Amino acid sequence: MRKQSLLGLLLALMLTTSASTPPSDKIPASLKWSERMALSIKKNNPEPWMIEFSQKPVWSYPQGLVLLSMEKIWRQNPKQHQHYLEYIKAYADLMIDGEGNIKTYDVYTFNLDMMNSGKILFNLYEQTKNEKYKKAIVTLRNQLQWQPRTTEGGYWHKLRYPWQMWLDGAYMSAPFLAQYGNTFNDNQAFDIVANQLILLEQHTRDPKTGLLYHGWDESKLQPWANKQTGTSPNFWGRAIGWYAMASVDVLDYFPQEHPKRKDIVGILQRLAPALQKYQDAEKGLWYQVVDQGKRKDNYMEASASSMFVYALAKGANKGYLDKSFRKVAEKGHQGLVNHLIQVKPDGEVNLTQVCAVAGLSADRDGSYDYYVKEKIRTDDPKGTGPFILASLELNK
């Protein structure tokens, strides 16, 4: 009887100790938000192909978005953060065979989204000198050589979206192509990149608000297209976010003397005041449909807010924008932390209120109701990746 009591006491003590002792994988609150989010992503996705809730490995843009944000953490302290580089390399090595062929990639879809994960290959090639990474990079560059175009040379978003330019495509392809041009001395690449960004602003910018419509159909045949202008009908936050990030990122690679560099800076300088105007005064965030505020079913959306914070902070840090826009970015980041970030007892960080997906097609009309009724997810990589980028840019 006495032995049973002693065993019971020991068991109770073990349970108490176990409950009060932090697990070995606890994410410390002392870390910056960028790394807390990155470690949370790794914890929930032991294999990097699992990002974007994937059931099987695919070559896709959300993986590249998150892995690129982790590459930027790695760059801050390569020795300490080697595990991020290994995580990035694991995805690349799973998806690219020894000959440089990209698994699940089909050039004949002419899908601009496929460019985005190519961004992580430049550093892997630089670090390892493995030719398979360069071959994969060249494969993606070749797609852009053959990409269907509008009459002015603007990339179609995909082959199945004829004559259409989407803001999303700017982020997928323009920074990749600019980095390619910088790395491999392809000067033509810079002219093409500048043309894509300039055409998108030219055809999607609304002079009244300064905001950009999600897409533009040169043919004006799509059911969502305005019959006079060809634009889609609403200002979707994440689409504008993709474009803002693309504009600020391509400048990392553009030659200082390139004649169109100042035009890209001008794009940022026109967009930034519009973003500031539509930032929620109380919470510092931006809405799913940017100009519609508290209209029924609209909501403060995490991916667009993170993208805007990143673009404004980087633009101010680099001197493209007035320094005052850093304060706009800081307010936005604080809004994300205060209102859309949740922290679990083990330190895991989750980002809420991320729009899962949105596009334009025969059954996706770009209406207000369409955007606000698309699925909302927690920890969607299209939000978590930009949150890391934004946090890094603000050193948070």
RODO-2510 file (C-alpha; in nm, 4 decimals, decimal comma):
residues 396
     n   res          X          Y          Z
     1     m     0,0000     0,0000     0,0000
     2     r     0,2835     0,2296     0,0974
     3     k     0,4662     0,1387    -0,2270
     4     q     0,1554     0,2269    -0,4330
     5     s     0,1283     0,5653    -0,2572
     6     l     0,4939     0,6367    -0,3293
     7     l     0,4465     0,5438    -0,6967
     8     g     0,1413     0,7677    -0,7142
     9     l     0,3353     1,0554    -0,5626
    10     l     0,6203     1,0078    -0,8104
    11     l     0,3771     0,9927    -1,1028
    12     a     0,2052     1,3117    -0,9902
    13     l     0,5418     1,4819    -0,9529
    14     m     0,6435     1,3726    -1,3036
    15     l     0,3206     1,5041    -1,4541
    16     t     0,3550     1,8350    -1,2714
    17     t     0,7164     1,8712    -1,3788
    18     s     0,6283     1,7799    -1,7380
    19     a     0,3485     2,0356    -1,7523
    20     s     0,5609     2,3147    -1,6097
    21     t     0,8752     2,2445    -1,8140
    22     p     0,8789     2,4111    -2,1566
    23     p     0,9142     2,1649    -2,4454
    24     s     1,2490     2,1589    -2,6198
    25     d     1,0953     2,3055    -2,9355
    26     k     0,9393     2,6028    -2,7588
    27     i     0,9824     2,9190    -2,9659
    28     p     1,1266     3,1926    -2,7423
    29     a     0,9336     3,5179    -2,7199
    30     s     1,2690     3,6963    -2,7015
    31     l     1,3288     3,6321    -3,0722
    32     k     1,2250     3,8846    -3,3338
    33     w     0,8896     3,8390    -3,5034
    34     s     1,0585     3,7400    -3,8291
    35     e     1,2270     3,4370    -3,6760
    36     r     0,9343     3,3460    -3,4532
    37     m     0,7191     3,3193    -3,7639
    38     a     0,9862     3,1314    -3,9603
    39     l     1,0359     2,8764    -3,6820
    40     s     0,6588     2,8340    -3,6536
    41     i     0,6368     2,7604    -4,0258
    42     k     0,9161     2,5024    -4,0007
    43     k     0,7496     2,3425    -3,7009
    44     n     0,4184     2,3037    -3,8843
    45     n     0,5793     2,2035    -4,2145
    46     p     0,8651     1,9599    -4,1406
    47     e     0,9187     1,9286    -4,5154
    48     p     0,9177     2,2553    -4,7121
    49     w     0,6966     2,1181    -4,9891
    50     m     0,4160     2,1023    -4,7306
    51     i     0,3913     2,4811    -4,7278
    52     e     0,0595     2,5956    -4,8815
    53     f    -0,1169     2,2948    -4,7214
    54     s     0,0119     2,0754    -5,0066
    55     q    -0,0691     1,7050    -5,0147
    56     k     0,2227     1,6234    -5,2446
    57     p     0,5371     1,8008    -5,3672
    58     v     0,4759     2,0655    -5,6335
    59     w     0,6795     2,3470    -5,7857
    60     s     0,4705     2,6469    -5,6887
    61     y     0,4988     3,0107    -5,5916
    62     p     0,3935     3,0044    -5,2212
    63     q     0,6843     2,7763    -5,1337
    64     g     0,9240     3,0132    -5,3056
    65     l     0,7749     3,3135    -5,1277
    66     v     0,8274     3,1686    -4,7804
    67     l     1,1674     3,0165    -4,8594
    68     l     1,2923     3,3471    -4,9982
    69     s     1,1936     3,5146    -4,6717
    70     m     1,3922     3,2476    -4,4852
    71     e     1,6898     3,3086    -4,7131
    72     k     1,6863     3,6704    -4,5969
    73     i     1,6970     3,5546    -4,2332
    74     w     1,9874     3,3234    -4,3209
    75     r     2,1780     3,6133    -4,4766
    76     q     2,1744     3,8001    -4,1463
    77     n     2,3869     3,5306    -3,9816
    78     p     2,4681     3,2397    -4,2168
    79     k     2,6483     3,0327    -3,9538
    80     q     2,3786     3,0631    -3,6886
    81     h     2,0942     3,0240    -3,9383
    82     q     2,2354     2,7398    -4,1475
    83     h     1,9214     2,5344    -4,0815
    84     y     1,7207     2,7776    -4,2964
    85     l     1,9538     2,7255    -4,5909
    86     e     1,9240     2,3491    -4,5453
    87     y     1,5440     2,3792    -4,5435
    88     i     1,5526     2,5836    -4,8651
    89     k     1,7933     2,3390    -5,0283
    90     a     1,5731     2,0445    -4,9311
    91     y     1,2883     2,1864    -5,1390
    92     a     1,5098     2,2669    -5,4358
    93     d     1,6764     1,9240    -5,4313
    94     l     1,3424     1,7460    -5,4081
    95     m     1,1982     1,9390    -5,7012
    96     i     1,5042     1,9608    -5,9293
    97     d     1,6755     1,6459    -6,0539
    98     g     2,0453     1,6052    -6,1265
    99     e     2,0000     1,7287    -6,4836
   100     g     1,8270     2,0485    -6,3765
   101     n     1,4755     1,9383    -6,4729
   102     i     1,2018     2,0869    -6,2548
   103     k     0,9481     1,8285    -6,1407
   104     t     0,5760     1,9107    -6,1928
   105     y     0,6725     2,2163    -6,4024
   106     d     0,5140     2,2442    -6,7473
   107     v     0,6488     2,5243    -6,9640
   108     y     0,3545     2,4977    -7,2032
   109     t     0,1129     2,6433    -6,9490
   110     f     0,3164     2,9663    -6,9701
   111     n     0,2260     3,0358    -6,6101
   112     l     0,4094     3,3347    -6,4600
   113     d     0,3538     3,1925    -6,1109
   114     m     0,6163     2,9283    -6,1861
   115     m     0,8928     3,1899    -6,1885
   116     n     0,8683     3,2753    -5,8205
   117     s     1,0384     2,9702    -5,6706
   118     g     1,3226     3,0272    -5,9140
   119     k     1,4342     3,3158    -5,6925
   120     i     1,5747     3,0759    -5,4315
   121     l     1,7995     2,9082    -5,6892
   122     f     2,0362     3,2016    -5,7399
   123     n     2,1770     3,1777    -5,3883
   124     l     2,1902     2,7979    -5,3982
   125     y     2,3917     2,8173    -5,7192
   126     e     2,6204     3,0792    -5,5667
   127     q     2,6776     2,8704    -5,2524
   128     t     2,7192     2,5271    -5,4128
   129     k     2,8189     2,5926    -5,7765
   130     n     2,5948     2,2983    -5,8643
   131     e     2,5071     2,3370    -6,2323
   132     k     2,1620     2,1855    -6,1887
   133     y     2,0441     2,5042    -6,0190
   134     k     2,1719     2,7176    -6,3051
   135     k     2,0040     2,4883    -6,5588
   136     a     1,6721     2,5261    -6,3769
   137     i     1,7150     2,9045    -6,3666
   138     v     1,7797     2,9093    -6,7421
   139     t     1,4741     2,6898    -6,8014
   140     l     1,2566     2,9476    -6,6281
   141     r     1,4254     3,2352    -6,8113
   142     n     1,3529     3,0585    -7,1403
   143     q     0,9832     3,0468    -7,0571
   144     l     0,9834     3,4252    -7,0336
   145     q     1,1560     3,4415    -7,3713
   146     w     0,8586     3,2577    -7,5211
   147     q     0,5839     3,3974    -7,2935
   148     p     0,2765     3,5155    -7,4882
   149     r     0,2475     3,8940    -7,4828
   150     t     0,0061     4,1785    -7,5385
   151     t     0,0625     4,3988    -7,8422
   152     e     0,2788     4,6281    -7,6248
   153     g     0,4921     4,3417    -7,4955
   154     g     0,3184     4,2807    -7,1631
   155     y     0,3286     3,9220    -7,0373
   156     w     0,0018     3,7307    -7,0367
   157     h    -0,0514     3,6007    -6,6841
   158     k    -0,0998     3,2457    -6,8156
   159     l    -0,1677     3,0925    -7,1550
   160     r    -0,5248     3,0229    -7,0447
   161     y    -0,5735     3,3919    -6,9625
   162     p    -0,5212     3,5419    -7,3100
   163     w    -0,4433     3,9127    -7,3476
   164     q    -0,4557     3,9575    -6,9689
   165     m    -0,1989     4,1216    -6,7428
   166     w    -0,2481     4,0726    -6,3681
   167     l    -0,0706     4,2589    -6,0910
   168     d     0,0165     3,9218    -5,9337
   169     g     0,2388     3,8346    -6,2268
   170     a     0,4648     4,1330    -6,1626
   171     y     0,5956     3,9824    -5,8385
   172     m     0,6182     3,6324    -5,9799
   173     s     0,8334     3,7246    -6,2778
   174     a     0,9867     4,0739    -6,2588
   175     p     1,2277     4,0327    -5,9617
   176     f     1,3328     3,6908    -6,0931
   177     l     1,4115     3,8351    -6,4351
   178     a     1,5898     4,1373    -6,2882
   179     q     1,8062     3,9106    -6,0719
   180     y     1,8782     3,6947    -6,3753
   181     g     1,9878     4,0015    -6,5669
   182     n     2,2127     4,1108    -6,2815
   183     t     2,3641     3,7652    -6,2276
   184     f     2,4206     3,6632    -6,5885
   185     n     2,4729     4,0050    -6,7505
   186     d     2,1515     3,9900    -6,9525
   187     n     2,0948     4,3601    -7,0114
   188     q     1,7817     4,2975    -7,2168
   189     a     1,6177     4,1642    -6,9009
   190     f     1,6106     4,5093    -6,7399
   191     d     1,4298     4,6639    -7,0370
   192     i     1,1678     4,3881    -7,0246
   193     v     1,1183     4,4213    -6,6480
   194     a     1,0730     4,7968    -6,6691
   195     n     0,8236     4,7551    -6,9522
   196     q     0,6127     4,5064    -6,7519
   197     l     0,5856     4,7351    -6,4497
   198     i     0,5227     5,0486    -6,6539
   199     l     0,2525     4,8816    -6,8646
   200     l     0,0744     4,7505    -6,5566
   201     e     0,0615     5,0923    -6,3959
   202     q    -0,0394     5,2544    -6,7233
   203     h    -0,3341     5,0203    -6,7723
   204     t    -0,4519     4,9499    -6,4148
   205     r    -0,3951     5,2729    -6,2183
   206     d    -0,7066     5,4656    -6,1203
   207     p    -0,6230     5,8386    -6,1250
   208     k    -0,8913     5,9197    -5,8681
   209     t    -0,7693     5,6881    -5,5897
   210     g    -0,4131     5,6182    -5,7017
   211     l    -0,4859     5,2473    -5,6520
   212     l    -0,4424     4,9699    -5,9079
   213     y    -0,7098     4,7375    -6,0416
   214     h    -0,6332     4,3658    -6,0140
   215     g    -0,6171     4,2933    -6,3853
   216     w    -0,6389     4,4314    -6,7368
   217     d    -0,7709     4,2599    -7,0495
   218     e    -0,6342     4,4143    -7,3670
   219     s    -0,9067     4,2464    -7,5745
   220     k    -1,1835     4,3715    -7,3409
   221     l    -1,3612     4,0403    -7,4068
   222     q    -1,3555     3,8974    -7,0538
   223     p    -1,6859     3,9242    -6,8650
   224     w    -1,5078     4,1048    -6,5796
   225     a    -1,3391     4,3607    -6,8073
   226     n    -1,4593     4,7192    -6,8361
   227     k    -1,5620     4,7599    -7,2002
   228     q    -1,3871     5,0969    -7,2278
   229     t    -1,0702     5,0450    -7,0219
   230     g    -1,0327     4,6656    -7,0002
   231     t    -0,9755     4,6797    -6,6232
   232     s    -1,1303     4,4547    -6,3613
   233     p    -1,3787     4,6318    -6,1323
   234     n    -1,2138     4,6397    -5,7867
   235     f    -0,8962     4,7076    -5,5913
   236     w    -0,7935     4,3756    -5,4366
   237     g    -0,5385     4,4327    -5,1615
   238     r    -0,3047     4,1415    -5,2256
   239     a    -0,2856     4,2115    -5,5986
   240     i    -0,1655     4,5640    -5,5232
   241     g     0,0688     4,4150    -5,2638
   242     w     0,2280     4,1835    -5,5188
   243     y     0,2889     4,4792    -5,7481
   244     a     0,4288     4,6992    -5,4712
   245     m     0,6743     4,4283    -5,3632
   246     a     0,7786     4,3661    -5,7227
   247     s     0,8489     4,7342    -5,7810
   248     v     1,0684     4,7707    -5,4738
   249     d     1,2488     4,4374    -5,5212
   250     v     1,3543     4,4799    -5,8847
   251     l     1,5507     4,7907    -5,7865
   252     d     1,7902     4,5668    -5,5896
   253     y     1,9215     4,4416    -5,9235
   254     f     1,8668     4,7338    -6,1631
   255     p     2,1769     4,9195    -6,2801
   256     q     2,1937     5,2699    -6,1339
   257     e     2,2405     5,4135    -6,4807
   258     h     1,9451     5,2347    -6,6433
   259     p     1,7153     5,5001    -6,7981
   260     k     1,3972     5,3343    -6,6662
   261     r     1,5155     5,2991    -6,3058
   262     k     1,3724     5,6411    -6,2187
   263     d     1,0385     5,5386    -6,3725
   264     i     1,0138     5,2428    -6,1352
   265     v     1,0975     5,4664    -5,8389
   266     g     0,8242     5,6986    -5,9653
   267     i     0,5748     5,4113    -5,9589
   268     l     0,6507     5,3582    -5,5896
   269     q     0,6265     5,7291    -5,5174
   270     r     0,2803     5,7464    -5,6752
   271     l     0,1527     5,4313    -5,5052
   272     a     0,2777     5,4999    -5,1511
   273     p     0,0494     5,8003    -5,0764
   274     a    -0,2527     5,6021    -5,1970
   275     l    -0,1658     5,3183    -4,9601
   276     q    -0,1235     5,5635    -4,6747
   277     k    -0,4627     5,7179    -4,7536
   278     y    -0,6437     5,3848    -4,7238
   279     q    -0,4630     5,2564    -4,4138
   280     d    -0,7112     5,2131    -4,1293
   281     a    -0,6500     5,5032    -3,8928
   282     e    -0,7244     5,3040    -3,5783
   283     k    -0,5657     4,9635    -3,6408
   284     g    -0,3070     5,0482    -3,9058
   285     l    -0,4166     4,7680    -4,1391
   286     w    -0,5615     4,7499    -4,4899
   287     y    -0,8851     4,5953    -4,6091
   288     q    -0,9383     4,3048    -4,8480
   289     v    -1,1032     4,5466    -5,0933
   290     v    -0,8796     4,8399    -5,0205
   291     d    -1,1056     5,1387    -5,0817
   292     q    -1,4255     4,9949    -4,9342
   293     g    -1,3334     5,0200    -4,5653
   294     k    -1,5979     4,8945    -4,3271
   295     r    -1,8493     4,7993    -4,5937
   296     k    -2,0390     4,4808    -4,5053
   297     d    -1,8234     4,1648    -4,5156
   298     n    -1,5010     4,3535    -4,5884
   299     y    -1,2206     4,2694    -4,3463
   300     m    -0,8663     4,3669    -4,2566
   301     e    -0,6538     4,1272    -4,4570
   302     a    -0,3139     4,0022    -4,3423
   303     s    -0,1290     3,9330    -4,6674
   304     a    -0,1996     4,2714    -4,8263
   305     s    -0,1186     4,4482    -4,5001
   306     s     0,2128     4,2608    -4,4702
   307     m     0,3032     4,3329    -4,8318
   308     f     0,2277     4,7027    -4,7968
   309     v     0,4328     4,7223    -4,4767
   310     y     0,7251     4,5546    -4,6520
   311     a     0,7137     4,7715    -4,9636
   312     l     0,6737     5,0977    -4,7710
   313     a     0,9451     5,0108    -4,5179
   314     k     1,1918     4,8994    -4,7837
   315     g     1,1108     5,1974    -5,0030
   316     a     1,1800     5,4338    -4,7134
   317     n     1,4925     5,2460    -4,6017
   318     k     1,6383     5,2547    -4,9530
   319     g     1,5585     5,6215    -5,0057
   320     y     1,3024     5,5673    -5,2817
   321     l     1,0296     5,7069    -5,0554
   322     d     1,0231     5,9832    -4,7987
   323     k     1,1346     5,8659    -4,4543
   324     s     0,7845     5,9368    -4,3207
   325     f     0,6588     5,6214    -4,4916
   326     r     0,8616     5,4117    -4,2491
   327     k     0,6245     5,5337    -3,9768
   328     v     0,3303     5,4244    -4,1918
   329     a     0,4945     5,0823    -4,2186
   330     e     0,5649     5,0636    -3,8451
   331     k     0,2017     5,1421    -3,7696
   332     g     0,0972     4,8651    -4,0070
   333     h     0,3327     4,6130    -3,8505
   334     q     0,2070     4,6974    -3,5031
   335     g    -0,1454     4,6498    -3,6321
   336     l    -0,0568     4,3027    -3,7579
   337     v     0,0958     4,2077    -3,4230
   338     n    -0,1879     4,3567    -3,2191
   339     h    -0,4817     4,2317    -3,4215
   340     l    -0,3906     3,9453    -3,6567
   341     i    -0,1095     3,7575    -3,4807
   342     q    -0,1913     3,4853    -3,2279
   343     v     0,0721     3,3241    -3,0038
   344     k     0,0269     2,9745    -2,8583
   345     p     0,1598     2,8656    -2,5163
   346     d     0,4565     2,6921    -2,6834
   347     g     0,5519     3,0153    -2,8576
   348     e     0,4165     2,9161    -3,1989
   349     v     0,3033     3,2216    -3,3944
   350     n    -0,0016     3,2176    -3,6231
   351     l    -0,1179     3,4790    -3,8731
   352     t    -0,4948     3,5045    -3,9094
   353     q    -0,7260     3,6539    -4,1732
   354     v    -0,5336     3,5669    -4,4874
   355     c    -0,7333     3,5452    -4,8094
   356     a    -0,6693     3,1966    -4,9478
   357     v    -0,6900     3,2820    -5,3168
   358     a    -0,8503     3,5159    -5,5680
   359     g    -0,8332     3,5490    -5,9437
   360     l    -1,0185     3,6571    -6,2551
   361     s    -1,2021     3,4280    -6,4974
   362     a    -1,5459     3,3480    -6,6334
   363     d    -1,6643     3,2408    -6,2875
   364     r    -1,4515     3,4893    -6,0887
   365     d    -1,5932     3,8260    -6,1819
   366     g    -1,3754     4,0517    -5,9670
   367     s    -1,6816     4,1951    -5,7948
   368     y    -1,6795     4,3189    -5,4374
   369     d    -1,8853     4,0187    -5,3266
   370     y    -1,6444     3,7805    -5,4974
   371     y    -1,3389     3,9109    -5,3121
   372     v    -1,4950     3,9286    -4,9666
   373     k    -1,6469     3,5807    -4,9922
   374     e    -1,3319     3,3931    -5,0923
   375     k    -1,2006     3,1534    -4,8277
   376     i    -1,0022     3,2998    -4,5356
   377     r    -0,7211     3,0953    -4,3795
   378     t    -0,4763     3,1097    -4,0914
   379     d    -0,1049     3,0759    -4,1740
   380     d    -0,1508     3,0867    -4,5475
   381     p     0,2033     3,1309    -4,6862
   382     k     0,0916     3,4233    -4,8999
   383     g     0,0608     3,6042    -4,5680
   384     t     0,3335     3,4481    -4,3550
   385     g     0,6099     3,4997    -4,6129
   386     p     0,5414     3,8734    -4,6501
   387     f     0,5042     3,9044    -4,2719
   388     i     0,8611     3,7739    -4,2337
   389     l     0,9839     4,0098    -4,5061
   390     a     0,8070     4,3056    -4,3456
   391     s     0,9423     4,2189    -4,0008
   392     l     1,2969     4,1903    -4,1343
   393     e     1,2724     4,5248    -4,3108
   394     l     1,1676     4,6898    -3,9839
   395     n     1,4141     4,4846    -3,7754
   396     k     1,1277     4,3384    -3,5738
***
